[in-house]
Amino acid sequence: MSQLDKALRKFEAVEANLVKLEKLWDLLIKNIPNGINFGSNPVYEDACRSYEHILIS
């Protein structure tokens, strides 16, 4: 595999991760509670974990 092929594969992976992060960000924004909230939101918490996982990897 040439250097160019390796670079293109890397760019494609980064692009895919950016798309995932954008979708997760939209989901997070929609699930931020208004006002005081004493309960948990599993959708928000799962999205936070997924977002962090993509950022770390």
ChimeraX attribute file (.defattr): number of C-alpha atoms within 10 A of each C-alpha:
attribute: neighborCount
match mode: 1-to-1
recipient: residues
	/A:1	5
	/A:2	7
	/A:3	8
	/A:4	9
	/A:5	10
	/A:6	11
	/A:7	11
	/A:8	12
	/A:9	12
	/A:10	12
	/A:11	12
	/A:12	12
	/A:13	12
	/A:14	12
	/A:15	12
	/A:16	11
	/A:17	16
	/A:18	14
	/A:19	12
	/A:20	14
	/A:21	18
	/A:22	12
	/A:23	13
	/A:24	18
	/A:25	15
	/A:26	11
	/A:27	15
	/A:28	18
	/A:29	10
	/A:30	10
	/A:31	15
	/A:32	11
	/A:33	14
	/A:34	6
	/A:35	6
	/A:36	6
	/A:37	9
	/A:38	7
	/A:39	7
	/A:40	9
	/A:41	12
	/A:42	10
	/A:43	11
	/A:44	18
	/A:45	13
	/A:46	13
	/A:47	19
	/A:48	15
	/A:49	11
	/A:50	15
	/A:51	19
	/A:52	12
	/A:53	10
	/A:54	12
	/A:55	11
	/A:56	7
	/A:57	6
